[in-house]
């Protein structure tokens, strides 16, 4: 769990801090007055959770997670404390690894993954502010050098905007790419661009170039709101290395070449667009259409998570085909991969409903198991 600081706007209008870290992965949410926006608590990711509808009289709750990072936690501490370094190592060893960042709009998802928004190829962010992605790139390249084995690295970068899959690395005008399925590959994007890289500068440039093409807009809760879900995937292929063994016969020893099998792993970063209520964001026209599509895809994701959280013997059909997002994430959610989920929340009393719903969803997501 990542708790962002109160913003200047929230402080000026007198918002109270309702989220408190108790240590040892425990977090407490408490408010001493009824909610100003009335009704139940709603969140598209957790609508199938029995605690998704919480009355104003039941707004105190305590949750336990693998780790909780409060507002004063550095980016480096989040990287080391979340297990991100171990995930990079597993990807090098051939596992399919995924990192999710989710939460309401303006909760700090993109900052956690990438760092400050005001960074370009010519004006990079300060080293201490770099997010999980850049730190993972550095770790990946360092591990490649220290292991002494050649790694072939490439990257692809997609966004899901209004239920259309777009290539963020393509320099041409945005166009929808077909999403296919096969028995051997599962769901995959046809004509997706994959770019090879060998240095930290090269992959960082790809990240920034793709992020600049991602759809963003401003609304009442976020001046730089992502209007699409973004997926950056690093493909890691370890090249086969020949070694020399010895074949022992009754009369002689003869050196014989043998080859270590190559491994293919992936490291996928998923920056989900934030859930939002149109009434609170003041969205209209195109922004309203985008918000509806965002919430609809998050609803489908929440439904899949809800079913996957059940014991394997009690699961029914998992409706991955309900949205483009869940199709792309099918392997990460219920397949053979390893997944880290980072829930980003606001400590503001004004965001209490979304914060509680995000935490309820995160608690449910913890029960999902995969088979690496």
C-alpha positions in Angstrom: 0.0 0.0 0.0 1.3 3.5 -0.9 -0.2 6.5 0.9 0.5 9.8 -0.8 0.8 13.1 1.1 -2.1 15.6 1.4 -2.0 18.0 -1.5 -1.8 21.8 -1.0 -5.4 22.1 -2.1 -6.5 19.5 0.4 -4.6 21.2 3.2 -6.0 24.6 2.4 -9.6 23.5 2.4 -9.1 21.7 5.7 -9.2 18.0 4.8 -8.4 15.7 7.6 -5.9 12.8 7.4 -7.9 9.6 7.9 -5.3 7.0 7.0 -2.7 6.0 9.5 0.1 3.4 9.3 0.4 1.2 12.5 3.6 -0.6 11.4 4.1 -4.3 10.4 2.0 -3.9 7.3 -1.1 -2.7 9.2 -3.1 0.4 8.1 -6.0 2.0 9.9 -8.7 4.2 8.3 -10.7 6.3 10.6 -13.1 9.3 10.4 -14.9 10.9 13.3 -17.7 12.5 11.3 -20.3 11.3 8.8 -19.2 11.4 5.1 -20.1 14.6 3.4 -21.1 13.0 0.1 -23.6 10.5 1.6 -24.8 7.1 0.5 -22.7 4.0 0.4 -19.1 3.6 -0.6 -18.5 2.5 -4.1 -15.5 1.5 -6.2 -15.6 -0.2 -9.6 -12.8 -2.6 -8.7 -14.5 -3.8 -5.6 -18.2 -3.8 -6.4 -18.3 -7.6 -6.0 -16.7 -7.5 -2.6 -19.2 -7.9 0.3 -17.7 -4.9 2.0 -17.9 -2.7 -1.1 -21.0 -1.0 0.2 -20.1 0.6 3.5 -22.4 2.9 5.4 -21.3 6.2 6.9 -21.6 4.7 10.3 -19.0 2.0 9.5 -16.1 4.0 8.2 -13.5 2.7 10.6 -11.4 -0.2 9.4 -8.0 -1.9 9.9 -6.3 -3.8 7.1 -3.1 -5.9 6.9 -0.8 -6.1 3.9 2.7 -7.3 3.0 3.9 -3.7 3.3 2.6 -0.2 3.9 4.5 2.9 2.7 3.3 6.1 4.3 3.6 9.6 2.9 7.2 10.1 4.0 8.5 7.0 2.4 11.1 7.5 -0.4 10.9 6.1 -3.8 14.0 3.9 -3.1 12.4 2.5 0.0 9.3 1.6 -1.9 11.5 -0.2 -4.5 13.4 -2.2 -1.9 10.5 -2.8 0.5 8.0 -4.0 -2.1 10.1 -6.9 -3.4 10.6 -5.3 -6.8 14.3 -6.2 -6.9 13.4 -9.9 -6.4 10.8 -9.6 -9.1 13.4 -8.4 -11.6 15.6 -11.3 -10.8 12.7 -13.8 -11.3 12.0 -12.2 -14.7 15.7 -12.8 -15.7 15.3 -16.4 -14.6 12.5 -16.9 -17.1 9.3 -16.0 -15.1 6.5 -13.8 -16.3 6.3 -11.0 -13.8 3.8 -8.1 -13.5 3.5 -5.0 -11.4 0.1 -3.3 -11.0 -0.4 0.2 -9.7 -4.1 0.9 -9.0 -6.3 3.3 -7.1 -8.5 6.3 -7.5 -7.6 9.1 -9.8 -4.9 11.4 -8.4 -3.7 8.8 -5.8 -0.1 8.7 -7.0 0.0 5.6 -9.3 2.0 7.2 -12.1 4.4 8.8 -9.6 5.0 5.5 -7.9 5.8 3.8 -11.2 7.6 6.6 -13.1 8.3 9.5 -10.7 7.5 13.2 -11.4 5.5 14.1 -14.5 7.8 17.0 -15.3 10.6 15.0 -16.8 11.8 14.7 -20.4 14.7 13.2 -22.3 16.7 16.4 -21.9 15.5 17.2 -18.3 15.4 13.9 -16.4 14.0 13.6 -12.9 16.3 13.8 -9.9 17.7 10.3 -9.1 16.0 10.2 -5.7 12.6 10.7 -7.3 12.8 8.0 -10.0 10.0 5.4 -9.8 9.8 1.6 -9.8 10.2 1.4 -13.6 13.5 3.3 -13.9 14.9 1.6 -10.8 13.9 -1.8 -12.2 15.6 -1.0 -15.5 18.8 -0.1 -13.6 18.6 -3.3 -11.6 17.9 -5.4 -14.7 21.0 -4.1 -16.6 23.2 -4.4 -13.5 22.0 -8.0 -13.0 22.7 -8.8 -16.7 26.3 -7.6 -16.3 27.0 -9.2 -12.9 25.7 -12.6 -14.1 28.1 -12.5 -17.1 25.4 -14.0 -19.4 24.1 -12.3 -22.5 20.6 -11.1 -22.3 18.5 -10.0 -25.3 16.2 -7.2 -24.1 13.3 -5.6 -25.9 10.3 -3.4 -24.9 6.7 -2.9 -26.0 4.4 -0.2 -24.8 0.6 -0.2 -25.2 -2.4 1.7 -23.9 -6.0 0.7 -23.7 -8.0 3.8 -24.5 -11.8 3.6 -24.9 -11.6 -0.1 -25.4 -9.0 0.3 -28.2 -5.5 -1.1 -27.9 -2.9 1.4 -29.2 0.9 1.2 -29.6 2.6 4.0 -27.7 6.0 3.3 -29.5 4.6 3.8 -32.9 5.4 7.2 -34.4 2.4 7.2 -36.7 -1.1 8.5 -35.9 -2.9 6.4 -33.2 -4.7 3.4 -34.6 -6.4 0.4 -33.0 -4.5 -2.9 -33.0 -6.3 -6.2 -33.1 -6.3 -8.3 -30.0 -6.1 -12.0 -30.9 -6.1 -15.4 -29.1 -4.3 -18.7 -29.8 -3.8 -21.9 -27.9 -0.1 -21.4 -27.8 0.2 -17.7 -27.0 -3.1 -16.9 -25.3 -4.2 -13.3 -25.8 -1.8 -11.2 -27.9 -1.7 -8.0 -29.8 -1.2 -8.3 -33.5 1.3 -5.9 -35.2 2.7 -4.7 -31.9 6.0 -2.9 -32.1 8.9 -4.3 -30.0 12.1 -2.3 -29.8 15.5 -3.8 -28.8 17.6 -1.9 -26.2 20.9 -2.4 -24.5 21.4 0.6 -22.2 19.5 2.5 -19.5 19.4 5.6 -21.6 17.7 3.7 -24.5 14.9 2.2 -22.4 14.4 5.4 -20.4 13.9 7.3 -23.7 11.4 4.7 -24.9 9.5 5.1 -21.6 9.3 8.9 -21.9 8.5 8.9 -25.6 5.6 6.4 -25.1 4.3 8.2 -22.0 4.1 11.5 -23.9 1.8 9.8 -26.4 -0.5 8.5 -23.7 -3.9 10.1 -23.5 -4.2 12.5 -20.5 -6.6 15.3 -19.5 -7.4 17.6 -16.6 -10.4 17.5 -14.3 -11.4 18.7 -10.9 -9.5 16.0 -9.0 -6.4 15.7 -11.2 -4.7 18.2 -13.5 -2.9 15.4 -15.3 -5.3 12.5 -15.3 -4.4 9.4 -17.3 -7.3 8.5 -19.6 -6.0 5.1 -20.6 -4.5 2.0 -19.0 -0.8 1.7 -20.0 1.2 -1.5 -20.2 5.0 -1.5 -20.6 6.5 -5.0 -21.1 10.2 -5.8 -21.0 11.0 -9.0 -22.9 14.1 -10.8 -21.5 15.7 -13.6 -23.3 18.8 -15.3 -22.0 21.0 -16.5 -24.8 22.1 -20.1 -24.6 25.6 -20.5 -23.3 27.8 -23.4 -24.3 29.8 -25.2 -21.6 32.2 -28.1 -21.7 31.6 -31.3 -20.0 33.4 -34.6 -19.9 32.1 -38.0 -21.2 33.7 -40.8 -19.1 34.3 -44.1 -20.9 36.2 -47.1 -19.7 39.3 -46.0 -21.6 39.3 -42.2 -22.0 37.8 -38.8 -21.1 36.7 -36.7 -24.0 35.5 -33.1 -23.6 32.1 -32.6 -25.1 30.2 -29.3 -25.7 26.8 -28.9 -24.0 24.3 -26.0 -24.2 22.4 -24.4 -21.3 18.7 -23.9 -22.5 17.7 -20.3 -23.1 15.1 -18.7 -20.9 12.4 -16.2 -21.8 10.9 -14.0 -19.1 8.9 -10.8 -19.1 8.5 -7.9 -16.7 5.3 -6.0 -17.3 4.4 -2.6 -15.6 0.7 -1.8 -15.6 -0.4 1.7 -14.8 -4.2 1.5 -14.5 -6.3 4.6 -15.1 -7.8 5.8 -11.9 -11.4 5.0 -11.0 -13.5 8.2 -10.8 -17.0 9.5 -10.2 -18.1 11.9 -12.9 -20.0 14.0 -10.4 -16.8 14.6 -8.4 -14.4 15.1 -11.3 -16.9 17.4 -13.2 -16.2 15.5 -16.4 -18.5 16.0 -19.4 -18.5 15.3 -23.1 -15.4 13.3 -24.1 -14.1 13.2 -20.6 -17.3 11.6 -19.4 -17.1 9.0 -22.2 -13.5 8.2 -21.2 -14.5 7.9 -17.5 -17.3 5.5 -18.3 -15.0 3.3 -20.3 -12.3 3.4 -17.6 -14.8 2.4 -14.9 -16.3 -0.3 -17.1 -12.9 -2.0 -17.7 -12.1 -1.6 -14.0 -15.4 -3.2 -13.2 -14.5 -6.2 -15.4 -11.1 -6.4 -13.7 -12.8 -6.4 -10.3 -15.1 -9.2 -11.3 -12.2 -11.4 -12.5 -10.3 -10.7 -9.3 -13.4 -11.5 -7.2 -13.8 -14.9 -8.9 -10.0 -15.7 -8.9 -10.0 -15.0 -5.1 -12.2 -18.0 -4.5 -10.7 -21.5 -3.8 -9.8 -23.2 -7.0 -12.5 -25.9 -6.5 -15.2 -23.3 -6.2 -14.3 -21.1 -9.2 -16.6 -20.6 -12.1 -15.7 -19.4 -15.6 -13.4 -16.3 -15.4 -14.7 -13.8 -17.9 -11.5 -12.4 -19.2 -13.2 -11.5 -22.5 -15.4 -8.9 -20.9 -12.8 -6.2 -21.6 -9.6 -5.6 -23.5 -7.8 -4.9 -20.3 -8.7 -8.2 -18.7 -7.7 -10.1 -21.8 -4.3 -8.5 -21.8 -3.9 -9.3 -18.1 -5.3 -12.8 -18.2 -1.9 -14.5 -17.8 -0.8 -12.1 -15.0 -4.0 -12.6 -13.0 -4.6 -16.3 -13.1 -1.9 -17.9 -15.1 1.7 -18.9 -14.4 3.1 -15.5 -13.6 4.2 -13.7 -10.5 2.3 -10.5 -9.7 3.0 -7.5 -7.4 0.0 -5.2 -6.8 0.6 -1.7 -5.4 -2.5 0.0 -4.2 -2.2 3.8 -4.1 -4.5 5.7 -1.8 -5.2 9.3 -0.6 -5.1 10.1 3.1 -7.8 12.8 2.7 -11.1 12.7 4.5 -12.7 13.8 1.2 -11.5 10.6 -0.5 -12.5 8.3 2.3 -15.0 6.3 0.3 -12.6 5.5 -2.6 -9.8 4.8 -0.1 -11.8 2.2 1.8 -13.0 0.6 -1.4 -9.5 0.4 -2.8 -8.3 -1.2 0.4 -11.2 -3.7 0.4 -10.3 -4.6 -3.2 -6.6 -4.9 -2.3 -7.5 -7.3 0.5 -9.4 -9.4 -1.9 -6.6 -9.4 -4.5 -4.2 -10.8 -1.9 -6.1 -14.1 -2.0 -5.5 -14.7 -5.7 -2.9 -17.3 -6.2 -0.9 -18.2 -9.4 1.3 -21.1 -10.3 4.7 -19.8 -11.5 
